[in-house]
């Protein structure tokens, strides 16, 4: 996940103005520390078993309502 920018910066404000509804939703979601921790667990290298990876991503989808391309 990309590092967070200061939402008050003019650069970020300009970029935010060009986002669609999904993009804005993601920008705010990714600032949620609980989501970031769950995302890191679901996408990190600590999961080596393919079934565990699938289960972790399904949990992320159920909890946060996000979808990931295969």
MOKA-V723711 format. One record per run of one state. SS is the DSSP state (A for helix, B for strand, O for the rest). FROM is the first residue (numbers start at 1). TO is the last residue. If there is no record, write none. Layout:
BEGIN
SS,FROM,TO
SS,FROM,TO
END
This chain:
BEGIN
O,1,9
A,10,17
O,18,20
A,21,29
O,30,32
A,33,43
O,44,49
A,50,64
O,65,70
END
